[in-house]
Amino acid sequence: MRIKGLTKVYGLFGDPVEHSLSPIMHNTAFQALGLDCVYLPFLVKVKDIGSAVQAVRALHLAGVNLTIPLKEHVLPYLDEVEKEAEHIGAVNTIVNRDGRLCGYNTDAPGFLASLKAAGFDPSGKNAVILGAGGAARAVSFALAKVGAARINIYNRSVEKAEKLAADLNAAYRLPTAAGDISSDLAAALKGAELLVNATPVGMYPDHRSAPLLSRKQLHQGLLVCDLIYNPLQTRLLDEAEAAGCRVLNGVGMLVWQGALAFQLWTGKKAPAALMEEAVLKALKGEDEDG
Ligand SMILES: NC(=O)c1ccc[n+]([C@@H]2O[C@H](COP(=O)([O-])OP(=O)(O)OC[C@H]3O[C@@H](n4cnc5c(N)ncnc54)[C@H](OP(=O)(O)O)[C@@H]3O)[C@@H](O)[C@H]2O)c1
């Protein structure tokens, strides 16, 4: 890659950013399409989000992704926020349109694209979501948008699950329920076709800790989706496979949210297969280290 005077600079803001796969994924895509663009990680603390957004304007960065913990903090600093991102309350992609900063959430459609690629249509289906943070909000609003029949949310802090259930109900008039993640979820899962883990439980380096559910609580009719992608096969997915469920890891969502951000920035179709290949290669390298 040769950096020149006209090279467009994109970036990732977050804390931490050092293990992110987004630079590998986006630089692979830029190179594959022969675009004079580069993508860099920037460590940004929550307290500095306002000045970091101002730096996007001052330095003429072409676009930025946001990751933990900034997605929910960035909204007040933008010139415009797409309606869906506003509903979700989180922005993971900024497009700089001649100094006007527009915020989008590509996690939500990225999750739907990963379900589609796995051959699962969520419309008319009952879903159970574990977690009520940024990812759970993106996933549940995405499911509501495409006509899920019911969404039940279970979280460690029950009031956050209740808030998400109420927000979903207000936006989509969808039957929802909220509860404590440590309760026995077998009954809630009985009528469900989709289970999504939107908590970090099972993520590297704590990948050996007990999963939130055991095979006894799961049934064959479920697609069990873990948003975690490191490791590729979490202990929850092991349990799900043992219970006869179909499983899906978080790689698809990661790649499709990136592909959709790429498309917003460049106006070009993203080379999603190449992006996925780059991510898997990096993850397998990390697995060897870990
Ligand atoms: N594949 C992808 O592209 C993709 C995209 C986004 C996120 N993710 C993954 O999704 C997960 C959540 O991310 P996020 O952005 O939503 O994080 P977040 O906003 O910090 O929310 C984390 C959620 O997990 C719950 N939680 C945390 N530790 C827990 C524990 N030990 N036991 C039970 N619940 C626990 C939290 O409960 P409290 O409310 O009680 O704190 C909260 O609901 C992460 O693993 C992240 O890597 C994947």
PDBQT file of the ligand as one rigid body, heavy atoms in Angstrom, charges set to zero:
ROOT
HETATM    1  N1  LIG A 301     -20.189  -9.953  15.528  1.00  0.00    +0.000 N 
HETATM    2  C1  LIG A 301     -20.231  -8.641  15.550  1.00  0.00    +0.000 C 
HETATM    3  O1  LIG A 301     -20.085  -7.943  14.540  1.00  0.00    +0.000 OA
HETATM    4  C2  LIG A 301     -20.508  -7.952  16.851  1.00  0.00    +0.000 A 
HETATM    5  C3  LIG A 301     -20.935  -6.601  16.853  1.00  0.00    +0.000 A 
HETATM    6  C4  LIG A 301     -21.172  -5.985  18.080  1.00  0.00    +0.000 A 
HETATM    7  C5  LIG A 301     -20.976  -6.701  19.264  1.00  0.00    +0.000 A 
HETATM    8  N2  LIG A 301     -20.567  -7.993  19.203  1.00  0.00    +0.000 N 
HETATM    9  C6  LIG A 301     -20.385  -8.769  20.440  1.00  0.00    +0.000 C 
HETATM   10  O2  LIG A 301     -21.551  -8.683  21.219  1.00  0.00    +0.000 OA
HETATM   11  C7  LIG A 301     -21.214  -8.684  22.608  1.00  0.00    +0.000 C 
HETATM   12  C8  LIG A 301     -21.881  -7.496  23.310  1.00  0.00    +0.000 C 
HETATM   13  O3  LIG A 301     -21.378  -6.291  22.788  1.00  0.00    +0.000 OA
HETATM   14  P1  LIG A 301     -22.062  -4.882  23.160  1.00  0.00    +0.000 P 
HETATM   15  O4  LIG A 301     -21.453  -3.874  22.255  1.00  0.00    +0.000 OA
HETATM   16  O5  LIG A 301     -23.536  -4.995  23.207  1.00  0.00    +0.000 OA
HETATM   17  O6  LIG A 301     -21.529  -4.670  24.659  1.00  0.00    +0.000 OA
HETATM   18  P2  LIG A 301     -22.217  -3.819  25.809  1.00  0.00    +0.000 P 
HETATM   19  O7  LIG A 301     -22.988  -2.671  25.255  1.00  0.00    +0.000 OA
HETATM   20  O8  LIG A 301     -21.129  -3.580  26.799  1.00  0.00    +0.000 OA
HETATM   21  O9  LIG A 301     -23.313  -4.845  26.476  1.00  0.00    +0.000 OA
HETATM   22  C9  LIG A 301     -22.896  -6.014  27.090  1.00  0.00    +0.000 C 
HETATM   23  C10 LIG A 301     -24.128  -6.796  27.564  1.00  0.00    +0.000 C 
HETATM   24  O10 LIG A 301     -23.674  -8.047  28.102  1.00  0.00    +0.000 OA
HETATM   25  C11 LIG A 301     -24.094  -8.166  29.458  1.00  0.00    +0.000 C 
HETATM   26  N3  LIG A 301     -23.022  -8.827  30.218  1.00  0.00    +0.000 N 
HETATM   27  C12 LIG A 301     -21.722  -8.453  30.299  1.00  0.00    +0.000 A 
HETATM   28  N4  LIG A 301     -21.031  -9.309  31.070  1.00  0.00    +0.000 NA
HETATM   29  C13 LIG A 301     -21.926 -10.242  31.511  1.00  0.00    +0.000 A 
HETATM   30  C14 LIG A 301     -21.825 -11.382  32.354  1.00  0.00    +0.000 A 
HETATM   31  N5  LIG A 301     -20.655 -11.747  32.909  1.00  0.00    +0.000 N 
HETATM   32  N6  LIG A 301     -22.946 -12.118  32.580  1.00  0.00    +0.000 NA
HETATM   33  C15 LIG A 301     -24.124 -11.770  32.023  1.00  0.00    +0.000 A 
HETATM   34  N7  LIG A 301     -24.284 -10.692  31.217  1.00  0.00    +0.000 NA
HETATM   35  C16 LIG A 301     -23.198  -9.934  30.957  1.00  0.00    +0.000 A 
HETATM   36  C17 LIG A 301     -24.311  -6.749  29.935  1.00  0.00    +0.000 C 
HETATM   37  O11 LIG A 301     -25.228  -6.788  31.028  1.00  0.00    +0.000 OA
HETATM   38  P3  LIG A 301     -25.425  -5.517  31.999  1.00  0.00    +0.000 P 
HETATM   39  O12 LIG A 301     -26.393  -4.614  31.281  1.00  0.00    +0.000 OA
HETATM   40  O13 LIG A 301     -25.992  -6.104  33.238  1.00  0.00    +0.000 OA
HETATM   41  O14 LIG A 301     -24.074  -4.889  32.185  1.00  0.00    +0.000 OA
HETATM   42  C18 LIG A 301     -24.901  -6.102  28.684  1.00  0.00    +0.000 C 
HETATM   43  O15 LIG A 301     -26.256  -6.417  28.518  1.00  0.00    +0.000 OA
HETATM   44  C19 LIG A 301     -19.687  -8.683  22.669  1.00  0.00    +0.000 C 
HETATM   45  O16 LIG A 301     -19.239  -9.991  22.822  1.00  0.00    +0.000 OA
HETATM   46  C20 LIG A 301     -19.282  -8.167  21.309  1.00  0.00    +0.000 C 
HETATM   47  O17 LIG A 301     -18.014  -8.653  20.905  1.00  0.00    +0.000 OA
HETATM   48  C21 LIG A 301     -20.326  -8.627  18.026  1.00  0.00    +0.000 A 
ENDROOT
TORSDOF 0
